[in-house]
Amino acid sequence: MKEALTVSQLNRYIKELVAEDTILSRVLVKGEISGLKESRGNYYFTLKDELSSIQCIVFTNYSGSTVDISSLNDGVETLIEGKVAVYEKSGTYAIYVTKATNIGLGEYFIKLEELKKELKEKGMFDSAYKKDIPKYASRIGVVTAKNGAAIKDIYKTIKDRNPYADVYLYPSLVQGDSAYQSIIDGIMALDNMNLDVIIVGRGGGSIEDLYVYNDVRVAYAIFNARTPIISAVGHEINDSISDLVADVRAATPTAAGVLATYDYNEFVSDLENYRYTLDDVVTRKIDDIKEKISSRRSSIKYLAPKAKLDRLKELKASKEDSINYLIKMKVENTHRILENYIEKLSKRNALDKMSRGFGFIRDKNKKKLISISRVKKGESIYITLTDGTIESKVMNIFKDR
C-alpha cells in the first residue's frame, strides 16, 4: 500500500512545484478587480472574468513592487503582473502582484453606472422622496440573513440603546440568484406591519456578494415602501443602488441600529430635564396668576360700593375737619381782629375819658367844639359828662400862651 502524505507534505510539494515553474514565476493576467481591501499595510483583491477568479496580493514593502495603489479600484479592468505562489499553511494560492495597469471599467460596473443614471433621472435618488426616520422609533423591522453578523450587530445595538424596542426580523437571503426576491418579500411583509422603520442590508462583502443590492427590482421595492427604510449594505467603497434609493444610508449594520433607535437613557434624562423645565414654567405661571388675582382682588375691593362709600365718608370727615379747622382759624382770627379794634376803640372811647374827668363840649349849634375861636363871649356851650349834659355861658375866653 502506498504511504500516505501529510497535509503539510502535500502543500509543501505543490508550493515547490509552483515555485519552480518558469511560467508561473512571471505571469500577465487580465481581469476585473473585486473586493479590494487593506490589511496591515498590504492590499488584497480578487481578479475575475466571466467564468473564474483568482486571489491577488500586493505586498507594499516588497522591493520588486511598483504598484500604484491609487490605481486599484473595484470594477476596473486591470492588467496585472506578478508571480503565482502557494501559501503552504492553508494550501491556497494567489498572485503576488508587482505591477498593475488599468484598462478600464468592467462591463458590470458600466452597466451599474448606466442603471444609476437611469434611476437618478427618474428621481428615485431625489431628497424630496426621502422619508424621515421617526425620532422615537420603537418598532423596527430588519431584512437580512437569520444567522449573519448583521442581525447580531443590529439587535445588540438596538437593545443597548433602547431595551424596550421591538425588533422584527424577516430572515432573507442576502446573496445569490434568489436573494432579490427574498429581500423584496421581506420589505413588503414588514411594510404591511405598520412599523416605524425597516433596516435592509448585510454585513459587507465583495462586489459579487453585493450584486443583489444593485438589483433594480430591489430598488423599486425600497422606493415604493411606505415605511422609512435604512440601507445598511456595509460597503464603504461604493454606494449600492439600495443605499441611493433608501431614505437613509448607514455605513454598517451597527450604524443602522444607531440611526433606527433613540438612546433610552438619554430620553429619560431629557424627560427629567423637560419635567424640571415644565415645573419651573408652571410654578412661574401659577405665581403670575396668583399675583394677577391678588391685584384683581385689590382692584375689586377698591372699586366695591362699600369701599367707595368708606372713602367718601373718610373724605367727608376730612373735609369737615378741614372746614372746622378753617372756621376755627377764621373765628380766632376775627376774634383777634375784634379785640384789636376794641382795644383801639377803647382808647378812643369818650365815656372812658369822661370817667377820668373829661367832658364832650359842643357849641351853640351842638357841634363838636375843639377850638376857642369858634365861640364868643356870652354864647351858650354844652358840656356832656358821664351822667348828663350842662349848658353854660361863656364868661371869658383865655388863650394859651
C-alpha positions in Angstrom: 0.0 0.0 0.0 1.3 3.4 -0.9 2.4 5.5 2.1 0.1 8.5 2.8 1.3 12.0 2.8 0.6 14.5 5.5 -1.3 17.7 4.5 1.8 19.7 5.2 3.9 17.5 2.9 1.4 17.8 0.1 1.1 21.5 0.4 4.9 21.9 0.5 5.3 19.7 -2.6 2.7 21.8 -4.5 4.4 25.0 -3.3 7.8 23.8 -4.7 6.2 22.8 -8.0 4.7 26.2 -8.5 7.9 28.0 -7.4 9.9 26.0 -9.9 7.5 26.7 -12.8 9.0 29.4 -15.0 5.7 30.4 -16.5 4.1 30.9 -13.1 7.1 32.9 -11.8 6.1 35.8 -14.1 2.6 36.0 -15.4 0.5 38.7 -17.1 -3.2 38.3 -16.3 -6.1 40.5 -17.3 -9.3 40.7 -15.3 -11.7 42.8 -13.2 -10.8 43.9 -9.7 -13.3 43.0 -7.0 -13.4 43.1 -3.2 -10.4 45.3 -2.7 -9.4 45.7 0.9 -6.4 46.6 3.0 -4.9 44.8 6.0 -1.7 45.7 7.9 -0.5 47.8 5.1 -1.0 45.1 2.4 -3.8 45.0 -0.2 -5.9 42.0 -1.2 -8.4 41.6 -4.0 -10.0 39.2 -6.4 -9.2 39.3 -10.1 -12.1 37.8 -12.1 -13.6 37.3 -15.6 -16.9 35.8 -16.6 -16.0 32.3 -15.5 -13.3 32.3 -12.9 -11.5 34.3 -10.3 -8.1 34.3 -8.5 -6.8 35.9 -5.4 -4.2 38.6 -5.6 -2.0 40.2 -3.0 0.1 43.4 -3.1 2.9 43.5 -0.6 3.7 47.2 -0.3 7.0 46.6 1.4 8.2 44.2 -1.3 11.2 45.8 -3.1 10.2 44.5 -6.5 6.7 46.0 -6.3 5.9 49.1 -8.4 2.1 49.0 -8.0 0.3 52.4 -7.7 -2.3 51.6 -5.0 -4.5 54.5 -6.1 -5.0 52.8 -9.4 -6.6 49.8 -7.8 -10.4 50.1 -7.8 -13.3 47.7 -7.7 -14.9 47.1 -11.1 -11.8 48.3 -13.0 -10.5 46.1 -15.8 -6.8 45.7 -14.9 -3.6 44.1 -16.4 -1.5 42.7 -13.6 2.0 41.3 -13.5 3.4 39.0 -10.8 4.1 35.5 -9.7 1.9 32.7 -8.6 2.7 31.4 -5.1 1.2 28.9 -2.7 0.5 29.7 0.9 1.6 26.5 2.5 -0.3 26.8 5.7 -3.8 26.9 4.1 -3.0 25.3 0.8 -4.3 28.3 -1.1 -2.6 30.1 -3.9 -2.6 33.7 -5.2 -0.8 36.1 -7.5 1.8 38.2 -5.7 1.3 41.4 -7.7 4.4 43.5 -8.7 2.8 45.7 -11.3 -0.8 46.8 -12.3 -2.2 48.7 -15.2 -5.7 50.0 -15.6 -7.5 49.0 -18.8 -10.9 50.5 -18.0 -14.2 49.9 -16.2 -15.5 46.4 -16.2 -18.7 45.5 -18.0 -20.6 45.1 -14.8 -19.7 48.5 -13.5 -20.5 50.1 -16.8 -24.0 48.6 -16.6 -24.3 49.6 -13.0 -23.4 53.2 -13.7 -25.9 53.2 -16.5 -28.6 51.9 -14.2 -27.7 54.5 -11.5 -28.0 57.3 -14.1 -31.4 55.9 -15.3 -32.8 55.7 -11.8 -31.5 59.2 -10.9 -33.2 60.7 -13.9 -36.4 59.1 -12.7 -36.0 61.0 -9.4 -35.6 57.9 -7.3 -32.5 59.3 -5.6 -34.1 62.7 -5.0 -34.2 64.0 -1.4 -37.8 65.1 -2.0 -38.8 61.5 -1.7 -36.8 60.7 1.4 -38.9 59.9 4.4 -37.7 61.0 7.9 -36.8 58.3 10.4 -39.2 58.8 13.4 -37.2 60.2 16.3 -38.7 57.8 18.8 -39.0 54.6 16.7 -39.6 51.5 18.8 -41.0 49.0 16.3 -38.1 48.2 14.0 -38.1 45.7 11.1 -34.9 44.1 9.7 -34.5 42.3 6.4 -31.3 40.3 6.5 -29.8 36.8 7.0 -31.1 35.0 10.1 -27.7 33.8 11.3 -25.5 36.5 9.8 -23.3 39.0 11.7 -25.6 41.9 10.6 -28.6 40.9 12.6 -26.5 40.2 15.7 -24.9 43.7 15.4 -28.2 45.4 14.7 -30.0 43.6 17.6 -27.3 44.3 20.1 -27.1 47.9 19.1 -30.8 48.5 19.3 -31.2 46.7 22.7 -28.2 48.5 24.1 -29.7 51.9 23.2 -33.4 51.0 24.0 -34.2 47.7 25.7 -37.9 48.4 25.2 -37.7 48.5 21.4 -39.2 45.6 19.4 -37.2 44.1 16.6 -39.0 42.1 13.8 -36.7 40.0 11.7 -37.6 38.8 8.2 -34.9 36.2 7.5 -33.9 36.6 3.9 -31.2 35.5 1.5 -28.5 38.2 1.1 -26.7 36.9 -2.0 -27.2 34.6 -4.9 -29.7 34.4 -7.7 -32.8 34.0 -5.5 -31.8 36.7 -3.0 -33.5 39.6 -4.7 -37.0 38.1 -4.4 -36.3 37.1 -0.8 -35.4 40.7 0.0 -38.4 42.1 -1.8 -40.7 39.7 0.0 -39.2 40.8 3.3 -39.6 44.5 2.6 -43.2 44.0 1.5 -44.1 41.8 4.5 -42.6 44.3 7.1 -44.1 47.3 5.2 -47.6 45.9 5.9 -46.9 45.6 9.7 -47.1 49.4 10.4 -43.6 49.6 11.8 -41.6 52.7 12.5 -38.6 51.9 10.3 -37.1 49.0 8.3 -33.4 48.1 8.0 -32.3 46.4 4.8 -28.8 45.1 4.4 -26.0 42.7 5.4 -22.5 42.8 6.9 -20.4 43.8 4.0 -18.8 41.6 1.4 -17.2 41.6 -2.0 -18.7 43.3 -5.1 -20.1 39.9 -6.1 -21.7 39.4 -2.7 -23.5 42.8 -3.0 -24.9 42.3 -6.5 -28.4 41.8 -5.2 -28.4 45.3 -3.6 -27.8 46.8 -7.0 -30.8 44.9 -8.5 -33.3 47.3 -10.0 -36.2 45.2 -8.6 -34.9 45.6 -5.0 -34.5 49.4 -5.7 -38.2 49.7 -6.7 -39.3 47.7 -3.6 -37.4 50.1 -1.3 -38.6 53.2 -3.2 -42.3 52.1 -3.1 -42.3 51.2 0.6 -44.5 53.3 2.9 -42.2 52.7 5.9 -38.9 54.6 6.1 -36.0 52.4 5.1 -32.4 52.4 6.2 -29.9 50.7 3.8 -27.0 49.0 5.6 -25.2 47.1 2.9 -21.9 47.7 4.7 -19.7 48.5 1.7 -17.7 51.8 2.2 -16.0 52.0 -1.2 -19.1 52.3 -3.4 -22.7 53.3 -2.7 -25.0 50.5 -3.8 -28.3 51.4 -5.5 -30.1 50.3 -2.3 -28.0 53.0 -0.5 -29.0 55.6 -3.0 -32.7 54.8 -3.1 -33.2 54.2 0.6 -34.4 57.1 2.9 -31.1 56.9 4.9 -27.8 55.1 4.2 -25.8 53.6 7.1 -22.2 52.6 6.6 -22.6 49.4 8.7 -25.4 47.4 10.4 -24.3 48.8 13.7 -24.7 52.3 12.4 -28.1 51.4 11.1 -29.1 50.3 14.6 -28.0 53.6 16.0 -29.9 55.5 13.3 -33.1 53.5 13.8 -33.3 53.9 17.6 -33.2 56.6 20.2 -31.0 56.3 23.4 -33.5 55.4 26.1 -31.2 56.6 28.9 -30.8 59.9 27.1 -34.5 60.0 26.5 -35.2 59.5 30.2 -32.7 62.3 31.0 -34.3 64.6 28.5 -37.7 63.9 30.1 -36.3 64.7 33.5 -35.0 68.0 32.2 -38.3 68.7 30.5 -40.1 67.9 33.7 -37.9 70.3 35.7 -38.4 73.0 33.0 -42.1 72.4 32.9 -42.4 72.5 36.7 -40.5 75.8 36.7 -42.7 77.2 33.9 -45.9 76.0 35.7 -44.7 77.4 39.0 -43.9 80.8 37.5 -47.2 80.8 35.7 -49.1 80.0 38.9 -47.2 82.7 40.7 -48.0 85.1 38.0 -51.7 84.1 38.1 -51.8 84.5 41.9 -50.2 87.9 41.6 -52.8 88.9 39.0 -55.7 87.5 41.1 -54.3 89.4 44.1 -54.2 92.6 42.0 -57.7 92.0 40.7 -59.0 91.4 44.3 -57.4 94.6 45.4 -59.0 96.4 42.4 -62.4 94.8 43.1 -62.1 95.7 46.8 -61.1 99.2 45.9 -63.9 99.6 43.4 -66.6 98.0 45.6 -69.5 100.3 46.6 -68.8 99.8 50.3 -65.1 100.8 49.7 -66.2 103.8 47.7 -68.7 104.8 50.5 -66.0 104.3 53.1 -63.7 106.5 51.1 -66.4 109.1 50.7 -67.0 109.0 54.4 -63.3 109.5 55.1 -63.3 112.3 52.6 -66.3 113.9 54.2 -64.8 113.6 57.6 -61.6 115.0 56.3 -63.4 117.9 54.6 -65.4 118.5 57.8 -62.2 118.6 59.8 -60.7 121.0 57.3 -63.8 123.2 57.3 -64.0 123.1 61.1 -60.3 124.0 61.3 -60.8 126.8 58.8 -63.8 128.1 60.7 -61.9 127.9 64.0 -59.0 129.7 62.4 -61.4 132.3 60.9 -63.1 132.8 64.3 -59.9 133.0 66.2 -58.5 135.5 63.6 -61.7 137.5 63.7 -61.6 137.4 67.4 -58.1 138.8 67.4 -59.1 141.5 65.0 -62.1 142.4 67.1 -60.0 142.5 70.2 -57.6 144.8 68.4 -60.5 147.0 67.3 -61.9 147.0 70.8 -58.6 148.0 72.2 -58.3 150.8 69.7 -61.9 151.8 70.2 -61.4 151.7 74.0 -58.6 154.1 73.6 -60.9 156.4 71.7 -64.0 155.9 73.9 -65.3 159.4 75.2 -67.1 157.8 78.1 -63.9 156.2 79.2 -62.2 159.6 79.1 -65.2 161.2 80.8 -64.9 158.8 83.6 -61.4 160.2 84.1 -62.7 163.8 84.3 -63.1 164.7 80.7 -66.2 166.1 79.0 -67.5 166.3 75.5 -68.0 170.0 74.6 -70.3 171.3 71.8 -71.1 174.8 70.6 -74.4 176.6 70.4 -75.2 174.5 67.3 -74.3 171.4 69.2 -71.4 170.7 67.0 -68.1 169.4 68.5 -66.1 172.2 69.8 -62.4 171.8 69.7 -61.2 175.5 69.5 -61.9 178.7 71.4 -62.0 180.5 68.1 -65.4 179.1 67.4 -67.1 180.6 70.4 -67.8 184.1 71.6 -68.3 185.5 75.0 -71.9 185.2 76.1 -72.7 182.2 73.8 -74.0 179.0 75.2 -71.9 175.8 75.1 -72.9 172.3 76.1 -70.7 170.1 78.2 -71.6 166.4 78.2 -70.3 164.4 81.2 -70.8 160.7 82.1 -74.2 161.2 83.7 -75.6 164.2 81.7 -75.2 167.5 79.8 -74.6 171.0 81.3 -75.5 174.1 79.3 -73.3 177.1 80.3 -72.5 180.6 79.2 -69.0 181.7 78.1 -67.9 184.3 80.6 -64.4 184.8 79.3 -62.1 183.3 76.7 -58.4 182.8 77.6 -55.9 181.9 75.0 -53.0 179.6 75.8 -49.7 181.2 75.7 
